[in-house]
C-alpha cells in the first residue's frame, strides 16, 4: 500500500485527527500531573490508552506504550478491573505491532499473541465493553481466511445492545468513537440505529476510530 493510500484509509477509519488530538492532550495533562506528583494508577492507564490510539498510526507510540506497560506491571492489583484494562491494552498493542510489521511471519506472530490475549479476556469478561471494542477494532478488517468473523459478530452484537445504556464505559471521546464505529460498520436494524444515534445526541462532534487493515503494506 502506498503512503497516500494508507493516509486515505486512516482518514476513512479515524474520522481525521480528532481522537489523536484528544490522546495528545490527555498525555500532556497527565504529564503535568506527573510533574506535580499526583499521577495515580487510573491516570497511568489512561496514559496507556492515549498511547494506544496514537500507536495505530505511529509505531514509536507502540514502543513508548511497551515501556509504559513494563513500568506499571508491578503496580496492577491482581483480580481487579485495572488488571483487565492492563491486559486488554497489552493484547491490543500486540495487534498494532502486527499492523506495523513488514514481514508476514511477524504480522502473524504479533496477531496471534494479541488475539489470544483478547480472546481470553472476552471469555472471562464478556460484559466488559472496552475489551469487546479493542478486540473488534483489532479484528474487524482482517482477511476472511484468518477466521475472526465469529468474534467480530459477537463483539458487534454485544456493543449494539449495551452501548446506549453504558456511556460511562469509556471516556467521552472514546465512547463516541466506539458508537460511531458500530454505526458505520454494524449490520443494524432501524431500532438499533436509532438507539445508538440517540446515545450521541448530547455529545460533542463525532469522532470515529479503528485500526487500519492489518494486511496493509508497511
Buried (B, 14 or more C-beta within 10 A) or exposed (E): BEEEEBEEBBEEBBBEBBBBEBBBEBBEBBEEBEEEEEBEBEBBBBBBBBBBBBBBBEBEBBBBBBEBBEEBEEEBEEEEEBEBBBBBBBBBBBBBBBBBBEEEEEBBBBBBBBBEBBBEBBEEBEEBBBBBBBBBBBBBBBEEEBEBEEBBEBBBBBBBEEBBEBBEBBBEBBBBBBBBBBBBBBEBEEEBBEBBBEBBEEBEEBBBBBBBBBBBEE
